[in-house]
């Protein structure tokens, strides 16, 4: 009952070397190697703590409100 397609739990399921080679930032290569974090990845904001997400939403809402206020006062001249 051996299945050759199965991988051991310590083996990677996907090969990340191709993705690493696609993003070649020569200026950041040394820093990435030192940090051991690999290539830059997109941030998943859904994984951030809830208070931090709420703070971010409030900041974005304030920026949008200031933009609308600025446009409205510009037309009132």
Secondary structure, 3 states (H helix, E strand, C coil): CCCCCCCCCCCCCCCCHHHHHHCCCCCCHHHHHHHCCCCCCCCCHHHCCHHHHHHHHHHHHHHHHHHHHHHHHHHCC
